[in-house]
Amino acid sequence: MTVENESHIDGRRARRERGRVAVSEAMIDLVFEGNIPPTADQIAERAGVSIASLFRYFETLDDLRRETTDIYFDRYAHLFDIVDVGEGTLDLRIQNFVAARAGLYETTEPMCRLVRMRANEVSEVSEMVHLVHATRADQIRHHFDRELAPLSPAVRDDTTATISALTSFESWDLMCRHLGRTHQQARRAWVRSLHRLLRSGDTGDESSS
């Protein structure tokens, strides 16, 4: 193969990669504008490519959605972190925890909704959501270790699961979208609920554990 041919192939690959990125970025933009899920025509128009080109870059819309989900998690990975995880008083840790969870949902709410929607239809997305939930449960155990460690294993697991469910996107969406709570009201409710859960010291009834 000549240098000229190699250069031509490299250029074609670079154009293809630029096209894939443009299509993925277009889908993310459309989702954040409230188009859930965006159609192939909308994506192609926003990316400035033809429908034929879109399906040269991605065999199916599911392939595109999977790649877009990966880009989303990479781009917003920092929003999954908690400031000073495990450090400070309980009051400060609760405030930091709620700020992190609410901040993530406020910033990425449309994409969170699309990911949950796709999790019911695409096994890879479902597995990703399960992994996120498992990672968050580990984060909860670390962040509130001082309050959870003295509890029995069954109650510790129950409390961790309750905190995870309480501060999930599904809970946020229910409160803000369907129950008419403002973001500030949802944050306040979470702070109060976490104080009750973590200050109670209740060992609970383990007879059914």
Phi, psi and omega in degrees: 000133182282162177301322180298317179294318179299318179297321179296317180294317179298320179295320179294319177296320179296318178295320179296317180294319177298321178295318179298316180296317180298320180292315179297316179296322179297319180295317179300314180300316181295320178298316181292342175272000176100007177272095188234113345276154177289151179276166178299320179298317179297318182295313181298317180297315181294323182281346181075032178233166176278162175300320179300318179294319179305315182276358165278325179286323181225129183295321181222165175295329177297321176299316179297316181296322178297314180295321179297321178297318178299316179297318179302312182294324177292315185294323186250020181304324182296336181284348178276350181278156175248134178298131177049053184305129178077001185254148174096181179291167177299317180304313182293319181295321177296315179300315180295322180294311180295320178299319180293312182295311182295321179299320177299312184291322179297324183280323190239022185310311181299319180291322176302318181294318179295317180300316179295321179298315182288335181298334179282348187240335186237120187298322181297321178291321177300317178297322179296318179296318178299320179296318178299316179297319180295319179296319179293325177296318176299320180297318178298315181298322179288312186295325183245032184302320183299326180273329184274327186303320182289346183284158174294157181306318182294315181289324177299316179294319178299316183293318178299315180295322180294316178297318180298315179292318181300321186254024178280165175297323180301319177294314179301314182296319179297313183293314188273326185268325187251332181257003172072021178275143175284167177300319180296319179294321178295316177301314182298318179296320179294317179300312181297317181294320179294323176300315181295318181294317190268343177266347188292322183066016184288130178273348173071179178259112185263009186297334181257008182284000000 
